[in-house]
Amino acid sequence: MSRLTITLSEARYRALKEASAQHNKTIGQLVEESLDFYGIKSRQDARDLVRRARVHSKLTEDQAVAVAQEQVRAVRGKP
């Protein structure tokens, strides 16, 4: 597991500590859940997701990749 150091304002840090206590989770768990919520995945996780979706959708690999790229752009708000 990797470690990460980030800089937060005191107010944001206090809010994060309060949220972790209220939800009975660590700050790390809240960060992990937030990353999942925003769809931030490793390349391998993303490839596995595309592969599974493709099997269920009957799309070709090129079609599945195009759909995945379109969805990522939509979520990230990029043209």
Contacts in CASP RR format, 6 or more apart in sequence:
PFRMAT RR
TARGET T0000
AUTHOR 0000-0000-0000
METHOD contacts of the structure
MODEL  1
MSRLTITLSEARYRALKEASAQHNKTIGQLVEESLDFYGIKSRQDARDLV
RRARVHSKLTEDQAVAVAQEQVRAVRGKP
8 16 0 8 1.000
16 27 0 8 1.000
16 30 0 8 1.000
17 27 0 8 1.000
19 30 0 8 1.000
20 26 0 8 1.000
20 27 0 8 1.000
20 28 0 8 1.000
20 29 0 8 1.000
20 30 0 8 1.000
23 30 0 8 1.000
25 33 0 8 1.000
38 75 0 8 1.000
39 75 0 8 1.000
41 49 0 8 1.000
46 68 0 8 1.000
49 68 0 8 1.000
50 64 0 8 1.000
50 65 0 8 1.000
50 68 0 8 1.000
51 64 0 8 1.000
53 59 0 8 1.000
53 64 0 8 1.000
53 67 0 8 1.000
53 68 0 8 1.000
54 60 0 8 1.000
54 61 0 8 1.000
54 63 0 8 1.000
54 64 0 8 1.000
57 64 0 8 1.000
59 67 0 8 1.000
73 79 0 8 1.000
END
